[in-house]
Amino acid sequence: MEEQVIEFVLDYLGANAKKMNRLVNFTAKKLAERDDTLKDIVLAMKKEIKELKEEITI
């Protein structure tokens, strides 16, 4: 009986670990995508600022 309980607990924890791992991987992927998007936005803003500065100095 004790072995069955131990096996059940280990299976349960293993299943939860797999779910948590999938969630962490999904979250990491989404954060990486947002990071790339933010980098693109910052680059576009820097380009726009540079162009505006050039217009002001002309």
N, CA and C of each residue as an Amber inpcrd file, in Angstrom:
protein
   174
   0.8240000  -1.2050000   0.0000000   0.0000000   0.0000000   0.0000000
   0.8640000   1.2640000   0.0000000   1.9080000   1.2650000   0.8120000
   2.7890000   2.4300000   0.8930000   3.4660000   2.6980000  -0.4410000
   3.8570000   1.6460000  -1.1400000   4.4940000   1.8100000  -2.4500000
   3.5290000   2.4350000  -3.4480000   2.2660000   2.0680000  -3.3680000
   1.2650000   2.6430000  -4.2710000   1.0940000   4.1370000  -4.0100000
   1.1030000   4.5150000  -2.7500000   0.9810000   5.9270000  -2.3980000
   2.1860000   6.6990000  -2.9090000   3.3630000   6.1350000  -2.7080000
   4.5850000   6.7910000  -3.1760000   4.5610000   6.9380000  -4.6910000
   4.1470000   5.8830000  -5.3780000   4.0740000   5.9170000  -6.8470000
   3.0630000   6.9680000  -7.3100000   1.9170000   7.0230000  -6.6440000
   0.9020000   8.0110000  -6.9900000   1.4340000   9.4300000  -6.8180000
   2.0760000   9.6840000  -5.7050000   2.6160000  11.0220000  -5.4220000
   3.6780000  11.3990000  -6.4510000   4.5540000  10.4710000  -6.7610000
   5.6010000  10.7530000  -7.7460000   5.0100000  11.0170000  -9.1300000
   4.0110000  10.2410000  -9.5260000   3.3460000  10.4740000 -10.8150000
   2.6770000  11.8460000 -10.8370000   2.0130000  12.1750000  -9.7410000
   1.3250000  13.4600000  -9.6430000   2.3180000  14.6150000  -9.7350000
   3.4070000  14.5080000  -8.9980000   4.4150000  15.5640000  -9.0280000
   5.0830000  15.6600000 -10.3960000   5.3070000  14.5170000 -11.0190000
   5.9090000  14.5050000 -12.3560000   5.0110000  15.1920000 -13.3730000
   3.7120000  14.9300000 -13.2960000   2.7640000  15.5610000 -14.2230000
   2.7270000  17.0720000 -13.9980000   2.7450000  17.4760000 -12.7280000
   2.7490000  18.9110000 -12.4350000   4.0390000  19.5640000 -12.8970000
   5.1480000  18.8710000 -12.7590000   6.4330000  19.4130000 -13.2020000
   6.4170000  19.6220000 -14.7130000   5.8340000  18.6860000 -15.4430000
   5.7470000  18.8270000 -16.8980000   4.8910000  20.0320000 -17.2770000
   3.7730000  20.2050000 -16.5920000   2.9000000  21.3450000 -16.8720000
   3.6110000  22.6540000 -16.5710000   4.3000000  22.6990000 -15.4430000
   5.0240000  23.9180000 -15.0650000   6.1430000  24.2070000 -16.0610000
   6.8120000  23.1790000 -16.5240000   7.8830000  23.3560000 -17.4970000
   7.3420000  23.9240000 -18.8030000   6.1970000  23.4060000 -19.2460000
   5.5650000  23.9340000 -20.4610000   5.1800000  25.3910000 -20.2750000
   4.6460000  25.7280000 -19.1210000   4.2480000  27.1020000 -18.8400000
   5.4570000  28.0280000 -18.8380000   6.5400000  27.6020000 -18.2220000
   7.7610000  28.4180000 -18.1910000   8.2990000  28.6150000 -19.6040000
   8.3300000  27.5600000 -20.4000000   8.8150000  27.6710000 -21.7780000
   7.9370000  28.6120000 -22.6000000   6.6300000  28.4970000 -22.4440000
   5.6990000  29.3730000 -23.1570000   5.9210000  30.8330000 -22.7670000
   6.0520000  31.0720000 -21.4620000   6.2550000  32.4280000 -20.9690000
   7.5750000  32.9990000 -21.4720000   8.6170000  32.1960000 -21.4490000
   9.9250000  32.6500000 -21.9340000   9.8570000  33.0230000 -23.4150000
   9.1330000  32.2190000 -24.1890000   8.9900000  32.5000000 -25.6190000
   8.2520000  33.8200000 -25.8410000   7.1720000  34.0310000 -25.0970000
   6.4000000  35.2710000 -25.2360000   7.2340000  36.4810000 -24.8250000
   7.9970000  36.3490000 -23.7590000   8.8470000  37.4590000 -23.3120000
   9.9280000  37.7740000 -24.3430000  10.4820000  36.7530000 -24.9670000
  11.4960000  36.9650000 -26.0060000  10.8800000  37.6950000 -27.2030000
   9.6560000  37.3290000 -27.5680000   8.9740000  38.0010000 -28.6720000
   8.7260000  39.4680000 -28.3340000   8.2870000  39.7350000 -27.1170000
   8.0390000  41.1150000 -26.7030000   9.3300000  41.9110000 -26.6650000
  10.4130000  41.2620000 -26.2470000  11.7150000  41.9250000 -26.2090000
  12.1210000  42.3420000 -27.6180000  11.9410000  41.4370000 -28.5810000
  12.2750000  41.7600000 -29.9680000  11.4210000  42.9200000 -30.4780000
  10.1380000  42.9080000 -30.1390000   9.2370000  43.9770000 -30.5570000
   9.6660000  45.3160000 -29.9600000   9.9940000  45.3070000 -28.6820000
  10.4330000  46.5430000 -28.0370000  11.7320000  47.0620000 -28.6460000
  12.6390000  46.1580000 -28.9680000  13.8840000  46.5730000 -29.6210000
  13.5940000  47.2460000 -30.9570000  12.6760000  46.6780000 -31.7310000
  12.3040000  47.2670000 -33.0190000  11.6890000  48.6540000 -32.8290000
  10.8490000  48.8020000 -31.8190000  10.2160000  50.0970000 -31.5420000
  11.2610000  51.1360000 -31.1650000  12.1930000  50.7440000 -30.3030000
  13.2440000  51.6760000 -29.8790000  14.1010000  52.0860000 -31.0670000
  14.4610000  51.1520000 -31.9190000  15.2580000  51.4890000 -33.0970000
  14.5040000  52.4540000 -34.0150000  13.2180000  52.2130000 -34.2030000
  12.4190000  53.1010000 -35.0450000  12.3320000  54.4960000 -34.4260000
  12.1880000  54.5670000 -33.1130000  12.1160000  55.8670000 -32.4440000
  13.4530000  56.6040000 -32.5430000  14.5450000  55.8940000 -32.3910000
  15.8660000  56.5180000 -32.5170000  16.0670000  57.0710000 -33.9230000
  15.6340000  56.3170000 -34.9190000  15.7480000  56.7680000 -36.3080000
  14.9140000  58.0310000 -36.5130000  13.7020000  58.0220000 -35.9790000
  12.8210000  59.1810000 -36.1050000  13.4280000  60.4040000 -35.4140000
  13.9930000  60.2140000 -34.2400000  14.6200000  61.3180000 -33.5090000
  15.7980000  61.8730000 -34.3010000  16.5990000  60.9830000 -34.8650000
  17.7410000  61.4220000 -35.6710000  17.2700000  62.2540000 -36.8540000
  16.2190000  61.7870000 -37.5340000  15.6880000  62.5310000 -38.6820000
  15.1420000  63.8850000 -38.2540000  14.4610000  63.9280000 -37.1330000
  13.9270000  65.2010000 -36.6450000  15.0410000  66.1580000 -36.2660000
  16.0960000  65.6580000 -35.6520000  17.2470000  66.5030000 -35.3170000
  17.8900000  67.0800000 -36.5680000  18.0040000  66.2470000 -37.6100000
  18.5700000  66.7160000 -38.8770000  17.7160000  67.8080000 -39.4940000
  16.3900000  67.6600000 -39.3970000  15.4880000  68.6920000 -39.9280000
  15.6440000  70.0010000 -39.1640000  15.8380000  69.9060000 -37.8720000
  15.9710000  71.1120000 -37.0420000  17.2690000  71.8360000 -37.3650000
  18.3440000  71.0980000 -37.6300000  19.6270000  71.7420000 -37.8540000
  19.7750000  72.2710000 -39.2680000  18.8850000  71.9280000 -40.1560000
  18.9780000  72.3920000 -41.5570000  18.4390000  73.7800000 -41.7060000
